Amino acid sequence: MKNRINPINLNRKKMKTILLNLTMLFLLLSTLSLAQTPTQTQAISIENDLKKILPGGSYNLAGNNMIRAVGNKSYGFEGTPCVFDEWYPTDIYLKDGFKHEKVPTKLDIFKEQELVALRKESGDSIVVDDRVVSYFEMTNTSSGQKYVFKRYTVNNSKTDKFCEVLHEGKYSIIVHHMKTLLAADFQGAQSAGRYYDKFLSAVEFYIVTPDKEVVKVKKSKKGLLQALKHNKEAFEDYLDKNKVDFDKKETLAGALAFYNGLLN
């Protein structure tokens, strides 16, 4: 009996051969195209320069979608996971001395800290590789106020956190910003009737001593006096006369500036 040729197998072999030939042709054309393209120089633009501060040099898109599903409906969030709600122009100083100027960024502090940069050309955002960042300075476009964030080990963390520097001197005062999420509560007779998850802000204050020790400080007159023990009478008199508001960063910065002046 002669061997019969299965037409189905024959067609499969033909298709494989055709696909293989098409693949080889595509690769050949791609190679020729690349060979004819001149080498591009590194332009000074966010699109190219930011690759220097991206994990592995590739874009890691940061999610902008703040909507989640609850039951059969969609509800959003109240507030944001970031220190500031707006995109602020930011000067980013890298550990190798390189500087990126006026990059629109936000500092996401919910769960893990992430410095997120906006790409205006495409409208999406990317997460900066914070391992290469030394510090950064944000500018409020409305008020012109600048916010400096530097690395410190706080809150028993194993890694450095970016903390806002209120005043820097012999003794410095810094703020560790945090966000937590209060879940929506709308089900059941005893519910709060809140259909949105809500981001809650919290801060911790620290004194940085001349020997670089980072000491947590209570937001009170007593807390400051316990951390700053020199010239106690003069400093206490300043706190009383100026009615320092321990919930206002500006007055705390002023208090540290006065204290450092007593040490000169």
C-alpha positions in Angstrom: 0.0 0.0 0.0 1.3 3.4 -1.0 1.7 6.1 1.7 -1.0 8.6 1.4 -0.2 12.3 1.8 -2.4 14.0 4.3 -3.5 17.4 2.7 -4.0 18.9 6.1 -0.4 18.2 7.1 0.8 19.4 3.8 -1.0 22.8 4.2 0.5 23.1 7.7 4.0 22.6 6.3 3.3 25.2 3.6 2.0 27.7 6.2 5.0 27.2 8.4 7.4 27.8 5.5 5.5 30.9 4.5 5.6 32.3 8.0 9.3 31.5 8.4 10.1 33.3 5.2 8.0 36.4 6.2 9.8 36.5 9.5 13.2 36.4 7.9 12.2 39.1 5.4 10.9 41.4 8.3 14.1 41.0 10.2 16.2 41.7 7.1 14.2 44.9 6.4 14.4 46.0 10.0 18.2 45.5 10.0 18.6 47.6 6.8 16.4 50.3 8.2 18.4 50.6 11.4 21.7 50.6 9.5 20.5 53.6 7.5 19.3 55.6 10.6 22.1 57.9 12.0 23.0 57.8 15.7 20.9 60.3 17.6 22.6 62.6 20.2 21.2 62.9 23.6 18.9 65.9 23.5 18.2 68.0 26.6 14.6 67.0 27.1 12.5 65.3 29.7 11.9 62.5 27.3 15.6 61.6 27.1 17.2 63.0 30.3 14.7 61.5 32.6 15.8 58.0 31.6 18.8 58.8 33.8 16.6 58.6 36.8 14.3 55.8 35.8 14.6 52.2 37.1 16.7 50.3 34.6 16.5 53.3 32.2 13.0 52.4 31.1 9.6 54.0 31.7 7.6 52.9 34.7 4.2 54.4 34.3 2.6 55.8 37.4 -1.1 55.2 37.7 -3.4 58.2 37.5 -6.6 56.3 37.8 -8.0 57.0 41.2 -11.3 55.1 40.8 -12.1 51.7 42.3 -15.1 49.4 42.2 -17.3 49.0 45.2 -20.1 46.5 44.7 -21.7 47.2 41.4 -20.8 50.9 41.5 -17.6 52.9 41.1 -16.5 55.4 43.8 -13.5 57.5 43.9 -11.2 58.9 46.6 -11.3 62.1 48.6 -7.9 63.7 48.7 -4.7 62.4 47.1 -1.9 60.1 48.2 0.6 62.9 47.6 2.2 65.6 49.9 0.8 68.3 47.5 -2.1 68.0 45.2 -0.7 70.0 42.3 2.2 69.2 40.0 5.0 71.5 41.2 8.1 72.3 39.1 10.9 70.5 40.8 14.7 70.7 40.7 16.0 67.1 41.1 19.6 66.8 42.3 21.2 63.4 41.6 23.9 61.7 43.6 26.3 62.0 40.7 26.0 65.7 40.6 23.6 65.9 37.7 20.6 68.2 38.1 17.1 68.1 36.4 15.4 71.5 36.4 11.7 72.3 36.7 10.4 68.8 36.2 6.7 68.7 37.2 6.5 66.2 40.0 4.4 64.9 43.0 5.7 63.0 46.0 3.4 60.0 46.6 3.6 59.0 50.3 0.9 56.4 50.5 2.4 53.0 51.5 5.8 53.5 49.8 7.3 56.9 48.8 7.4 57.5 45.1 8.6 60.6 43.3 6.4 60.8 40.3 7.2 63.0 37.2 4.7 64.2 34.7 5.5 63.9 31.0 3.7 66.9 29.5 4.2 65.6 25.9 2.1 62.5 26.5 0.1 63.4 29.6 1.1 60.3 31.5 3.6 60.1 34.4 6.6 58.0 35.4 8.1 56.9 38.7 11.6 58.2 39.4 14.2 55.8 40.6 14.8 57.4 44.0 18.1 55.4 44.5 19.8 57.9 42.2 18.3 61.0 43.8 20.1 63.0 46.5 17.5 65.6 47.2 14.9 67.7 45.4 13.3 71.1 45.7 9.7 71.8 44.8 8.3 75.3 44.0 4.7 76.3 44.7 3.8 78.1 41.4 1.1 80.2 43.1 3.0 81.5 46.2 6.6 80.9 45.0 7.4 79.0 48.2 10.0 76.3 48.0 10.0 73.0 49.7 13.2 71.0 50.1 13.2 67.3 50.6 16.3 65.4 51.7 17.0 61.8 52.9 16.8 60.9 56.5 16.3 57.6 58.4 13.1 58.2 60.4 10.3 56.2 62.1 12.5 53.1 62.6 12.7 52.7 58.9 15.3 50.5 57.3 15.7 52.8 54.4 16.0 56.6 54.1 12.8 58.6 53.6 12.5 62.0 51.8 11.6 64.5 54.6 10.8 68.1 54.2 13.5 70.4 55.6 11.9 73.3 57.5 15.2 74.8 58.7 18.7 73.7 58.2 21.6 74.7 60.5 23.6 73.4 63.4 20.3 71.9 64.6 17.8 71.2 61.8 14.1 70.5 62.0 12.5 68.2 59.4 9.0 66.8 58.7 8.1 63.2 57.7 4.9 63.3 55.7 2.6 60.3 55.7 -0.8 59.4 54.3 -3.3 56.7 55.4 -6.5 55.6 53.8 -9.8 55.6 55.6 -12.1 53.1 53.8 -15.5 53.9 52.6 -18.3 53.1 55.1 -21.8 53.0 53.5 -23.1 49.5 54.2 -25.1 48.5 57.2 -27.4 50.3 59.6 -24.5 51.8 61.6 -22.5 53.0 58.6 -21.1 56.5 58.4 -22.7 57.0 55.0 -19.3 57.7 53.4 -19.2 56.5 49.9 -15.6 57.6 49.3 -12.3 56.3 50.5 -10.5 59.2 52.2 -6.8 60.0 52.4 -5.7 61.3 55.8 -2.6 63.3 56.4 -0.2 62.8 59.3 3.2 64.3 60.1 6.1 63.6 62.4 8.7 66.2 63.4 12.4 65.4 64.0 15.4 67.4 65.2 18.7 66.6 63.4 21.6 67.2 65.8 25.1 68.4 64.9 26.3 64.7 65.0 23.5 63.8 62.6 21.3 62.0 65.1 17.7 62.2 64.1 15.5 62.7 67.2 11.7 62.5 67.1 10.0 65.6 68.7 6.5 66.0 70.2 4.6 68.9 68.7 4.7 70.9 72.0 6.8 73.4 73.9 7.9 70.6 76.2 9.0 68.4 73.3 11.2 71.1 71.8 12.8 72.0 75.1 13.6 68.3 75.7 15.3 68.0 72.3 17.1 71.4 72.5 18.7 71.7 75.9 21.2 74.5 75.5 20.3 78.1 76.4 17.0 76.8 77.8 15.8 80.0 79.5 16.3 82.2 76.5 14.7 79.7 74.1 11.7 79.1 76.4 11.3 82.9 76.7 11.2 83.1 72.8 8.6 80.3 72.6 6.4 82.1 75.1 6.7 85.6 73.6 6.1 84.4 70.0 3.3 82.0 70.9 4.8 79.4 68.6 2.1 77.4 66.9 3.3 73.8 66.9 0.9 72.9 64.0 2.5 75.5 61.7 5.7 74.6 60.0 6.7 78.3 59.5 6.8 79.0 63.3 8.8 75.9 64.0 11.3 76.9 61.4 11.6 80.3 63.0 12.1 78.8 66.4 15.0 76.6 65.2 16.5 79.6 63.4 16.4 81.6 66.7 17.8 78.6 68.7 20.8 78.2 66.3 21.4 82.0 66.7 21.8 81.5 70.4 24.6 79.0 69.8 26.8 81.4 67.8 
